[in-house]
Amino acid sequence: MWPLEDSGEALDSWIHWLHRSSTGGLSARSFVRFRYTVFIPTYPFGVVSEMLLLYHALPVAKATGMYSLAMPNALNFGFSWHKFMIVRPLFPTLQRAPC
């Protein structure tokens, strides 16, 4: 089973694989139309599920300090993974692009 955040991409990839293995009596044009029509409603589901996963991961990231770098250190650079996860949804360009 694939993670919730990849459900739209996985379904799209499955449809693409099915088309490549055998057309099943459908023309290539109708199969491509079906593939992209299925992708339209599943993409928002993937975005929403990714936001929910980030929301539920916030307390763990804050409590453990996972992937964070505290000052002072040799690099004189601080990074908070918890704060990055809060800011990330505000910038859609940081989202993974669909295949």
Secondary structure by P-SEA (a helix, b strand, c coil): cccccaaaaaaaaaaaaaaaaccccccaaaaaaaaaaaaaaaaaaaaaaaaaaaaaaaaaaaaaccccccccccccbbbbaaaaaaacccccccccccc
